[in-house]
């Protein structure tokens, strides 16, 4: 055990596989343990490098293992796959993780603090309720459509659905009217919960100095700023703004060979929620660009003229991601030249 220098752990629900090597690469540890015994086993190891895939529970384990004096590194599962030598099982996965974490050019996922995860939990729950709200509105529209109520079939905005549903509900049979009232009550509760989380996230943004700096960027509001700060943590973990944008999946996928550069669609890697927030914020920038004459607005309109609406949204989101990285990594305020 005292010779272990690098350990790969394949995380699971109940049974965990460990694969450890010494400084020369010789296998000195190959174990399978239950969840209850994992912490005790890792605590008994000499200080070493521990590699794990970034997945559910990995950040909590990483914080605990760091408390034992180990250096913990998390990797995207896609980066581990090439190092798997044979069929997929827990042992081969742990061995592949152990091999991947020792590569000098491997890219790692920053370990999040408990406070960062708590903020992201608010975002995830809020997003789930927004999706549930959309599903509830669609149920109301479908129910009324079944009874031939045409005036609420087309509008999809919540205010139109509520107004039309209340008027149309008076002519429905008693059972259908009861179902409609329950759906409207569910919609009201969801609005209250989403509004409560919005206010909490805005309060968190006001209390966060890095979030305040990010909110100076056009297209980044309180919710997006808090999400970036909570997700990124230390922006210096990224070498450049382009690497940060690539981590978010906002850069083109390359298929280049023979000196010819071929760029395709964006990769859509990384955090889909954060990427969605940046693209939604880009919509507001694009829709209001015609009212401004600053350099950013002129650039936005020129890109739209050359590339079209949707590619412009991605370009704005990628630019905002780079600006956000610069502000966080250098601790600077946004400079807005004319």
N, C-alpha and C positions, 0 to 999 in steps of 0.2 A: 504493500500500500504506500510506503514512504517514497517509492520511485515514481509514482504517478505525477505527470506534468500536464496532461491534457485529457479531458473527459468529455465524451459526448453522451447526452441523455435524451432518450426518446420519450417525450411526455405522453401521457395517456390519462384515462380516468382512474384506473385502479392499479395497473401493473406497469412499472417503468423499467426500461432496459438501459443499462449503463455500459459504456465501452471506454476503457482508459488505456493510454500508452505512456511510456516513459520518454525521456529526452531523445532517445535513439529511434523511437517509433515502434518499439517492441510492445506487444500487447501484454499488459500486466493486470488488467481488470476487465472482467466480463461477468456482469451480474444482472439478475432480474429481481426487483424488489417491489413490494406493495407500497401504496401511497404512505401508509403510516410509518414505514421504516426508511423512507427516502431521506428525510431531513437528517436523521441520526447517522445514516451512512455517509452522506456528504459532509456533515460536520466532522466526522472522523478522518477525512482525507487531509493530507497536507495541502497548503495553499497551491492552487493550480488553476489552469484555464478551463472553464466549463462552457461548453457550447450547447445550445438548445435552439429548436425551431421557434420562431415567433408565432405563438398560437394562444388559445384560451388558457389562461393561468400562468403563462410563461413569465410575465412581468412580476407577478407575486413571488414565484419561485426564485427569479433572479435577485430580487431584493433580499430574500431570505438567505440565499447562498452568499451574497456579498457580505452579509453580516457575519458569515463564518470565515471571512478573509479570502475568499476566492475571487478571481476575475471572471465575470460572467459576460458572455457575448451571445446575442440573439441574431438569428439569420432568417431570412425569408425561406419558406420551405422549397420554393422553386430553385434556390441556389444550392440546395443540398442534394437534389435528385441526381445530378451528374456524377456524384461521388459514390452512389450505391453500386456495388459490384455485382450483385446477384439479385434473386427475387426479393420482393418486398416483404419484410417481417420486422419485428421490433429490434432484433439483434443487428440486422443489416442496416436498419435506419440509424441506430445509435453509432455504429461504426462509420457510416457516411457522415454523420454530424461531426464526429471526432476528427475525421479527415478534413472536412470543409472548414472547420473553425481554425485550423492551423495554417490555412492558405494565407499568404501575406497580402494578397489583393482582394480578399473577400470583403463584401460590403455587409455591415452589421446594422441591426435595428437598435436605436437608442432605448435603453431601459426606462420605462415611465415610472414616475413616483405615484404613490397612492393618491395624492391630490390631483395629479393629472388624470388618472383613471376615473376619479370621482366626477370631474368636470365632463369628461367624455361620456360618462354614464348618463348625465343629464341630456347630452346631445342625442345619444342613441335612443333613449326613452322618448324624447320629444319627437324624433324622426319617426319612431314607431307609431305614435299617436297621430301624426300627420297622415301616415299611410292608412291608419284605421279610419281617420276622418274621411279621406277620399273614398275608401270602400263603403262607408256608411252613406255618403252622398249618392254613390252609384246604386246602392240598394234602394234608396228612396226613389230615385229616378226610374229604376226598373219596376218597382211596385206600382207606381203611378202609370207607367206605360202599359202595364198589363190591363189596367182598367180604362185605357183609352184617353188618359189625360195627356194631351199633346203639348200643352204650353210649358211643361217642365221637362220635356224630353231633351231638347237641344241645349239650354243653358246648363253649364256645369259649375258655375260659381255658387258657393254655399248660400249666399244671401238670396239669390234667385230661387234656389231649390227650396229654402225655408218658406219664402213668401208664397211660392206657387203651391207647395205641399199643404200649407195650412188652409188655403182657399179650396183646393181640390179635395181635401180630406173630408169635408162636410158631406159630399155626395157619395162616399164609399160605404160599403156594408160595414156593420159594426166590428167584425173581426179584423177586416183590413184596416179600418180606422184605428183600432187598438195597436196593430203592428206599426202603423205609420207614426202614431204618437210616441211609441217606444223608441223608434229610430230617431225622431226629432229630439227626444230627451237625451239619447246617447250622443247626438251631435252637439247638443249644448254642453254636456259634461266634457266632451273632448275639447271644445273651444276654451272652456275654463282652464283645463289642465295645460293646454298648449300655451295659453296666455300667461299662466303662472310660471311656467318654465322660461318663457321669453323674458319676463321681468327679472327672474333670477340670473339668467345669463347676461342680461344687460347690466345688472348690478356687479357681476363678476368682471365684466369688461371695464366698468368705471373704476374698479379697485385695482386693476392690473395696468401697470405702466407700459409693459410691452404691447398689450392689447390696444392701449390708447394710441401708441405710435402707429400701429397697423391700421387703425380706423381712419388715419389721415389719407390712406390710399383710396382713390375712387373705385368703388365696386367691392370694398371690404367694409362690412358693418360690424356691429357688436358681436353677433353670433359667429360670424366667420372668423373674426379676430380671436375670440376666445378659443375656438376650435383649433386654429393654427398654433396658438401658444401652448395649448394642452397637448396637442399631437406631436409637435416638433420638439419641445423642451429646449435643448441646447442646439441652436442653429449651427454652431461651429462643427457639429458632427458631419455636416455636408461641406464639401470642398468649394462649392460654387452655387450660384443661383440656378444655373442650368441643371446641376445635379439634383437640386431640390425639386425643380419642375419635372425632371425625368422620374424622380421618386414618386411624384404624384400622378404619373402617367399622362402628362400634358405635352410630351415631346413625340415627334413622329417615329414610327417603327422603321428601322433601317433594314434594307435587304440589298446591300452594296457589294459589288465584286468587280475585279478587273479594272479598278480605277473609276468605275461608274457609280455615282451615288444615286440610290433609289430610295425615296422616302415614301412611306405609306401613311395609314391612319395613325392616330395617337395610340400609344401602347395600352392605355387604361390600366396601368399597374398602380400599385400603392393604394392609398386610402380613397375609396370611391365616394365616401361622404364628403370629405374635404374637397375633392375635385368637383363634386356637384355644387357645393357652396360657391366656389370660385367662378364656375361657369355661370351660375345664376346671377352672381354679382356683376359679371361681365355683361349681362343683358342690360342692366340699368346703365352701364357706361356707354354701351352702343346706342341705346335708345335716346340718350340725352346728349350725345356727342355733337349733334347738329346745332345745339343751342350754345356751344362754347367755341372759342377760337384759340385755345391753348394748344401747345405742341402735342399733348396726348390725344386730344380730340381730332386734330388734323391727321395724326397717324392712324387712328381708328377708322376714320372715314376713308383714307386711302387704301387701307387693307381691305375694307369692305368692298370698295370698287374693284379691287383686283381679284379677291379670293371668295367673295360671297359672305352671306350672313353667318353661317355656322362655323366656318373656319376662322372668321373674325372673333367669334366668342372664345374659341380655344386660344387664339393668339393673345387676347386680352387677359384671359385667365393665366396663361403661362407668364406673361409679363408681370402681372400682379404677384404671382408666386415668387418670381425673381426679386422683385422689389421688397417683398415681405422678408425674404431670406437676408437681404442686405441690411434691412433695418434691425432685424433680430441679431444677426451675427456681429454687426459693428456697433450696435447700440446708438444709432444715429436717428435724428428726426428727418422726416421726408422733406426734401427740397423740391419746390414746385416752380420751375422756371416757366416763363410765358411761352 
